[in-house]
Amino acid sequence: MNRVLVVNSGSSSLKYAVVDADSGDTIADGIVERIGEEDGGVPDHAAALQAAFDELDDDMTGLVAVGHRVVHGGPDLYEPTLVDDAVVARIDELSPLAPLHNPPALLGIEVARRALPDLPHIAVFDTAFFHDLPPAAATYAIDRDLAAKWGIRRYGFHGTSHQYVSEQAAEFLGAPLDSLRQIVLHLGNGASASVIVGGRPVETSMGLTPMEGLVMGTRSGDLDPGIYAYLWRTAKMSVDDIESMLNRRSGMLGLGGHIDFRVVHRQIASGDAAAQLAYDVYIHRLRKYIGAYLAVLGTADVITFTAGVGENDAAVRRDALSGMTALGVELDEQLNADPRREARRISTDDSATTVLVIPTDEELAIARACVSLLTNRS
């Protein structure tokens, strides 16, 4: 068996899983939360990783690698990469592009390398799948020399999930991947959309950082860049305060006070106007992107929902696609309401575009990327 320990280290949490890359089975998984909080019981990432080891125990036997999810790889880290000191330094240099994600990933890498020094540690980057976006999609309309000097382009994120789900959609449909025009909607606390043609991405909603695009749990998504200057000049907010607000206190949380859609739906049912507006803004932005992506494609063969909200919230799926029959998209209400947590079709038989729900499995995708790298090196 090719067992891989997959580590996804956040600022105050550490997710882990032991995955058999050959069978696709998850041997064990878990999460350590509230790292560093006074009443959390876990003082730092080293203690969190030790807690994970204690929980995994015998499941650690036979590991071939440790795979690390790293959000931003910049312009030059776009393949699964063996971690060494130079790679660690480069990930650190890229931290300003993903301040919520790269620093805790580095903590996880450093702690895991010390704890498991005899295993290869491999970084798998969220941006990798979108590295070869067409220039028209990757390029911002700013001074080209400035953009080139500072590596400013649209990088895209959640790439591991978008790639995995698009491949699973092809398998579910029994169709060649290179024959499909797909829209993938990764809707979780972080949310992104992509257009994938023939297995390769041609458009995605996130950009230089993971803040662009859809409304998210705590992130704003798209906004007028003039807002930065306005808040700096008029509200006398610092750049750091503005960035923190847009990353941590915006999106569904900033508008309605909650990031859990189950709570949002309950608040709407009770007549909460703020929750209703937050939901309406979320759906409006999502529909704008779906419409734009249908225009990019002409027609879509398949639209797939994935991640926590996409997989579990039938109302979001319904409202995102309602009224699109003329565009070739028609949901089956009964299939959409089916709560099963498995790959399934939710469109009508007459729908020109097939609509799917497919659970993502980033841990398996990372594990397989690690094994592929090791196999190619041997």
N, C-alpha and C positions, 0 to 999 in steps of 0.2 A: 504493500500500500504506500501511496505517496501522501503522507499526512503533513499538512502545513498548519502551523499556528498563525492565524490571521489576527493582527492587532490594529484596532482603529482607535487612536487616542485623541480624545477631545480635551478641552480646557479643564473640565471638571468631571469627566467620565472616561472610562476605558472599556471599550467593547472588545470581546475576544471570542475566537471560535477555533476549534480544531476540525479541519475539513479534510476528508479523503478526496483528493483531486481526481482520482480515477473513477470512483463510484458516484461522486457528487454528494455523498452523505456527510452531514454535519455530525461529528462524533460527540461534540459537546460545545456549548457556548454559554456566554453570560455577559454581564455588565457590572462594573464597579462604578457607582455614582457618588456625587458630592465629594469628590477628591479635594482636599485642602480646606473644606469648610469646618468651622469650629466644632459643630455637632455631627459631622459626617462620619467620624470614626476612622477615616483613611487619610493620613496626613499629606501624602504626596504620591506621585506616580510610581515610585519604587515600591511603596507599600501596596498600591493598587495591583501592580503586576504580581507581587508575591501572593496577594489574595487570590488572583486568578490562577496562579500555579497551584495553590492549595486546593482550590475548587476542582481543577482539572485532574490533578493527581496522576493516576495511571494512564489517563488519556494523552499524556505528554509523551508516552513511549513511541518510538519510531518516527519522530519528526524528521523531515528532510529539509525544512526551511522555516523561517519566520517571515511572513509577508506583512508589510506595513502599508496601510492606505495613507497616501500623501496627497493633499488637495492640489497644490500648485507646483508644477514642474518647470514653469517658465518656458523659454524658447528652446532649451537644449536638453531637458530631461523629459523624454516622451516615449521611452520604452521601459519595461520592467528592468530595474537597475540594481545591481549588487551594491549594497551600502558599504562605503568606506569613509574615511575621515573627510575626503574631498567632497563626496556626495553630501555628507552631513553639512559641510560648510556652504555648499551651493543651496541646499534647501533653506538654510538659515538666511542666506542673502535674499531669497524670494519671499520671506515672511511679510514684508510690507504689502505684497499683492494679495495675501490671504492671512490677515492678522488674527483671525479667529481660529484658523485651522493649522497652518504650518508650524507655529511654535509648539502647540501640544503634541503634534505628530513627532517633532524632534525629541521631545521629552520621552515619548514612548519608545522611539528608536534607541536613544541613548541608554535608557534603563534596560531594555530588552537585550541590547548588545552586551552589556555588562553581565546580565543574568544568564545569557545563553551564548557564550563567546565561541563555542565550537560549531554553531550552526550558521549557514549563510543567511544573512538578512537582506531582504529584497524590497525595494520601494516600488510601489505601483501607483501611478499618478492619475488623478481624476481628469487632468487636462490631456492625457495622451491620445485618447480616441479622436479628439478634435484638432490635433496638431496640423493636419493637412486640410483644414477648411479651405474652400476656394477663396482666393484673395478678395473677391467682392464681399464675401461674408465676414472675413477675418479683419478687414481694414476699417479703422475709424477715419472719418473725414476731418483730420487735424493736420497740422504741419508735418509733412512726411519726414523731414530730417529729425525733428524732435521725437516723433514716434519711433524711428529707427534707432536713435541713440538710446532711448530708454526702454525699448522692447514693448512699446504700447501697441497691443493688438487684441483682438477677441480670442481668448484661449478656450472658453467653454469648460464646463465642469460636470460632475456626475457621469463622466465618460464611461467608467467601468459599468455602471448600471445601464446607460443607453445602449452600449454595445451588446451586453448580455441579453437585454430584453429584446432588442431587434433580432438577434439570432434565435432566441426562443420563439418569437412570433413566427419566423419563417418555418421553424420546426413544427410548431403547432399547426400551421396551415398546410404543411407538406409541400411547401413551395421553395424553389431555389432562392437563397438570400439575394443573389445578384439580380433577381427579376422583380424585386419589390420596391415600391415607393412608400416609405413609412413616416409616420409622425409618432414620436414617443413622448409621453407626458409623465415625467418623474415628479410626482406631487407628494412631497413630505414636508417636514419643517423647512428644509431647503427645497426649492422647486425649480425645475428647468424643463424646457421643451427642446426637441431636436427634429430635424428633417434628415432622413437617412435614405439614400438612393443606392441600390445595389450593394448594400452593406457598408457604404462610406457616408459619413456625415457631410451635409452641404450647408447646414444652418443650425444654429443653436441660440438659446435665449440668454445665457450667461456670457459675460465678456471678459474684460481684463481681470476682474475680480468676481467672486460669487454673488455680488450684489445686484447685477443687472438682470432685467427680465421680469419674470412673474412676481406677483405678490407672494411673500413667504411668511413663515411663522413670525419671525422678528425682523426680517429684512424688507426694505421698501420695494425692491425691484426698480423698474424704470422710473426715472424722474427727470425733470428739467435740470441740467447741470448748473443753471443759474441759481438754483436754490442754495448751493454751497456758498457762493459769493454773497448772496442776500443774507443768509444767516450769520455769516462772518462779519459783514459790515453793519447790519442792522440790529441783529440780536446779540452781537458781540460774543458769539460762540467761537471757541477755538476749533481748529481743524480736527483735533482729536475728539472733541466733544461732538462735532457734527458726524464724524465717522462712527463713533460709538452709538449715537442715536439712530443712524440709518441701519446699522448692523444689529443692534440689540433691542431697540425700543420702537421699531417701526412695524410694517407689515400688519398681520392680523392682531398682534399684541398691541401695537401702537394705536390701531383704529378701534378695536373692540375689547381689548383687555385680556384676550385668551388666544392661545395657539392650538388648543385641542378642539378639533371640529365637533366632537361630541358635545362639548360644553357650548360651543357656538350655536349649534342647532337647538339646544335646550334654551339658551338665552333668547334666541329668535322666537321660539314658541311662546315664551313668557312675555313677549312684546318689547324686548330690548332693542331700541332703535340703533344704538351704536353697533351692536352685534350684527344687525341686519345690514347696515351700511358696509361694515367690514367684509361681510360675505358677498355683497353685491359688487364691491370693488374687486375682490378676488376673482369672482366669476367673469366680470367684464374684461379684466386684463387677460384671463385665460382664453376667452373667446376671441379676443383680438389676435392673439398669437396663433390660435388654430386657424382662423380665417386667413391670416397672412401666410401661413405655411401651406394651406391649400392653394393659395395663389402661386407660391414658389413652385409647387409640384404640378399644378394644373389639376390633377386628381390624385388622390391617395388610395393606395390599395388597402392600407391598414392603419388604424389609429390605435395605439395601445396605452392604457393607463397602468401606472406602476407606483411603487413606494406606498408609505402609510396611508395617505389620503386617497391616492389614486386607486389603491387596491380595495379600500374598505368603505369609502363614502359614496354610496349610490346616488345621493342627491347632487353631489358635486359633478359626478359623471353626467347625470341627466341634464343639469342646468348648463354644463359646458357645451353640450352638443344639441340642445333643443332647437328646433326651428331650422335645422340644417339639411332637411330632406332635399331641397333643391340643389344642394351641394353634394348630394350623393351619400349623406350620412343619416342613418335612421336607427335609433336605439329600439330594442325590444324591452319594454318596461319590466316585464316579468323576469327576463334573463338578467337585466341590470340589477334588480333587487335581490338576486340570489346571493346569499352571504358566504358561499363556499370560498375558501382561501386556496384556490388553485387556478391554473390557467383556464380561461373560458372565454367563449364568444358572447357578446352582449348586444350585438346588432341583429336586426331582422334579416330574414332570408333574402329580402328584396333590396337590402342596402347595398349600393354599389361599393361602398367602403366598408370593409370588415372592421368592427370595433372589438378589441380584446381587453381583457384584464389579465396581466401576467405578473405574478410575484417576482420581484427582483431578488437577486442573490449575489450581492457584491462580494461576499466572503468567498463563495465558490469561484467567482471570476478571478479574484485575486490569487487564490490558491492555484488555479490552473495556469495563470500567468507565471507564477513562481516556478512551477514544475516545468513549464515549457522553456523558461530561461535556463534552468539547470540541465535539461535534456539537450538543448542546443549547444551547451558548453562542453558536454561530455564527449 
